[in-house]
C-alpha cells in the first residue's frame, strides 16, 4: 500500500438505507477499513465490468489508479454500497479535477513509483499501469472548465441488477450538487458502449471520443 495517511474520515452522516425490501443494502461514506474491498472490486470489474484479475500479476494495480487515490484525497465524495455489511460497490469522485490531478502529480504518482520500483511486469496490463503512472495526462481545460468534477462507479456483477447502480450514482450526484459543483464528467471504455445508455438516463451526454467515450452532465445551471 502507499504510505499516505488518509484524510480526516467523515462521521456516518451520509448513509442512505434502501427501501424495506432491500433493507440490508446501504450507501455510506467509505472508511479506511474498506480500502481492501475497494481495490478488490476495482480489479474484479476492470474487464468492461467483468473480472479482470487474470490480466494483472498484482491485483491492486487497477485500484491504485482508479479507486484508492480518490478515497485518500476526497473522502467526502467516496461512497460504498454494502449488502449485509459487505462492500459490494463504490462510487468515488473528485469535485475539483484540477486540484486532484495536481495532487496525483505531486504526491500519489511519486509514491507509487517508489513502491513499485522493483515490481516486475508480467503482462501487458501491468506495463500499461506503470506507463500511466509515469506519464499520466491531465484532463483538458475544455472539459474541466464546464465540468470540474469527475467520477468512477463500479459494482460487483452479483449486485449490478436491482437498481443499485442507479441509487449509488444518484447519491453521488446529489452530494456533488449540494457542494455547488456545477458539472461532472466521466469516461467510458470504447468497448463498453452498453453503459452509455445507463448514464444517459441521468442526463449525461457524450462530449468527446479520445477514443474513450467522455460523457458529462451539468449539475447547476
C-alpha atoms as one frame of an Amber mdcrd trajectory, in Angstrom:
protein
   0.000   0.000   0.000   1.012   3.589  -0.373   2.366   5.421   2.606  -0.025
   8.347   2.583  -2.303   8.638   5.575  -5.970   9.121   4.726  -7.574  12.492
   5.184  -9.983  13.038   8.039 -12.758  10.499   7.722 -16.324  11.645   7.981
 -18.862  10.561  10.570 -21.705   8.396   9.343 -23.607  11.420   8.073 -24.014
  10.273   4.503 -25.833   6.986   4.946 -28.742   6.043   2.735 -30.844   2.996
   3.555 -32.615   1.243   0.709 -36.363   0.510   0.767 -37.661  -2.073   3.231
 -37.360  -4.939   0.735 -33.682  -4.070   0.322 -33.034  -3.018   3.892 -29.755
  -4.954   4.044 -28.316  -2.637   1.368 -26.972   0.774   2.390 -24.819   3.512
   0.871 -22.356   5.278   3.145 -19.039   7.104   3.114 -16.022   4.867   2.671
 -13.903   4.055   5.717 -10.211   3.150   5.939 -11.259  -0.447   6.598 -12.986
  -0.530   3.184  -9.830   0.050   1.155  -9.001  -3.624   0.586 -12.545  -4.312
  -0.610 -12.466  -1.293  -2.925  -9.206  -2.467  -4.502 -10.720  -5.924  -4.951
 -13.894  -4.582  -6.584 -11.839  -2.462  -8.960  -9.883  -5.406 -10.371 -12.954
  -7.664 -10.388 -14.754  -5.159 -12.622 -11.750  -4.000 -14.661 -12.556  -6.009
 -17.798 -15.533  -3.958 -19.023 -17.439  -4.670 -15.838 -16.209  -8.251 -15.535
 -13.394  -9.822 -13.548 -10.012  -8.761 -14.928  -7.862 -10.357 -12.231  -6.134
 -12.622 -14.746  -4.615  -9.622 -16.511  -2.646  -8.298 -13.529   0.129 -10.003
 -11.600  -0.622  -7.635  -8.708  -4.417  -7.383  -8.299  -4.118  -3.992  -6.612
  -2.872  -2.257  -9.748  -6.164  -1.031 -11.275  -7.394   0.239  -7.925  -4.171
   2.107  -7.232  -5.001   4.201 -10.299  -8.777   4.390 -10.459 -10.118   3.964
  -6.924  -7.862   4.267  -3.888  -6.439   7.754  -4.541  -9.970   9.185  -4.549
 -10.648   7.600  -1.181  -7.450   9.140   0.181  -7.761  12.612  -1.359 -11.506
  13.309  -1.278 -13.086  11.043   1.301 -16.187  13.230   1.443 -17.182  12.025
  -2.043 -16.084   8.398  -1.706 -19.129   6.196  -1.184 -19.563   2.451  -0.857
 -22.637   0.290  -1.276 -22.847  -2.560   1.196 -25.113  -5.574   1.416 -25.305
  -7.331   4.770 -22.300  -5.202   5.817 -20.168  -6.450   2.891 -18.842  -3.817
   0.462 -20.219  -4.673  -2.988 -19.650  -1.455  -4.915 -18.283   2.063  -4.781
 -18.635   5.452  -6.406 -15.716   7.831  -5.985 -15.468  11.387  -7.263 -13.094
  14.319  -7.342 -15.163  17.523  -7.036 -12.200  19.516  -8.384 -10.403  17.541
 -11.081  -7.600  20.095 -11.426  -6.757  20.008  -7.713  -6.973  16.232  -7.702
  -4.661  15.802 -10.688  -2.169  18.261  -9.198  -2.110  16.136  -6.032  -1.606
  12.975  -8.067   1.355  14.561  -9.833   2.925  15.948  -6.668   2.304  13.110
  -4.245   0.451   9.997  -5.360   2.333   9.070  -8.528   5.785   9.583  -6.954
   4.722   7.401  -4.033   3.556   4.626  -6.354   6.718   4.868  -8.437   8.748
   4.326  -5.283   6.536   1.499  -4.062   6.606  -0.293  -7.420  10.251   0.444
  -8.202  11.235  -3.245  -8.065   7.971  -4.572  -9.461   8.496  -6.889 -12.443
   5.771  -6.625 -15.046   4.450  -9.907 -16.412   1.526  -8.786 -18.541   0.711
  -6.025 -20.987  -1.758  -4.638 -18.459   0.963  -4.489 -15.786   3.109  -2.439
 -18.142   0.189  -0.199 -19.072  -0.350   0.672 -15.417   3.311   1.536 -14.856
   3.373   3.580 -18.045   0.305   5.512 -16.925   1.872   6.249 -13.540   4.987
   7.606 -15.251   3.178   9.772 -17.784  -0.403  10.402 -16.738  -2.074  13.104
 -18.802  -4.171  15.845 -17.302  -7.768  16.409 -18.324  -8.115  19.199 -20.925
  -9.387  22.578 -19.750 -12.272  22.440 -22.204 -13.617  19.566 -20.112 -12.742
  20.710 -16.590 -13.952  24.277 -17.094 -17.650  23.421 -17.563 -17.468  20.046
 -15.791 -14.934  20.389 -12.953 -15.765  17.121 -11.183 -15.340  13.558 -12.389
 -16.319  10.173 -11.014 -15.895   6.404 -11.219 -18.504   3.822 -10.251 -18.161
   0.038 -10.036 -20.350  -2.715  -8.629 -19.680  -6.426  -8.448 -21.667  -8.408
 -11.052 -23.853 -10.095  -8.450 -25.331  -6.755  -7.405 -25.401  -4.927 -10.734
 -29.137  -5.518 -11.153 -31.963  -4.260  -8.999 -31.316  -0.542  -9.346 -28.290
  -0.486  -7.063 -26.066   1.263  -9.589 -28.706   3.932 -10.127 -29.056   4.500
  -6.387 -25.306   4.785  -5.924 -24.835   7.182  -8.835 -27.788   9.306  -7.729
 -26.305   9.501  -4.226 -23.026  10.781  -5.659 -24.667  13.319  -7.956 -26.767
  14.654  -5.076 -23.613  15.004  -2.962 -21.786  16.945  -5.674 -24.793  19.192
  -6.241 -25.038  20.005  -2.530 -21.376  21.029  -2.699 -22.201  23.505  -5.500
 -20.245  21.594  -8.132 -21.516  22.899 -11.452 -20.747  19.902 -13.639 -19.285
  16.390 -13.709 -17.707  14.180 -16.361 -16.680  10.549 -16.662 -15.006   8.191
 -19.088 -16.467   5.073 -20.696 -14.352   2.363 -22.302 -14.882   2.441 -26.063
 -15.585  -1.302 -25.969 -18.257  -0.944 -23.291 -20.788   1.253 -25.050 -23.711
  -0.552 -23.440 -23.239   1.554 -20.301 -23.673   4.783 -22.282 -27.445   4.321
 -22.103 -27.223   3.946 -18.327 -25.513   7.315 -17.913 -27.793   8.933 -20.478
 -30.748   8.181 -18.190 -29.175  10.556 -15.685 -28.678  13.344 -18.198 -25.088
  12.608 -19.225 -24.286  13.390 -22.846 -21.309  12.398 -24.975 -18.872  15.275
 -25.436 -15.803  13.545 -26.897 -14.155  10.296 -28.021 -10.416  10.068 -27.458
 -11.007   7.073 -28.258 -12.584   6.523 -24.832 -16.062   7.984 -24.614 -16.263
  11.111 -22.451 -19.694  11.926 -21.046 -20.703  14.938 -18.978 -23.625  16.415
 -17.094 -24.455  19.895 -15.848 -25.412  19.893 -12.179 -26.016  23.611 -11.640
 -27.171  25.876 -14.448
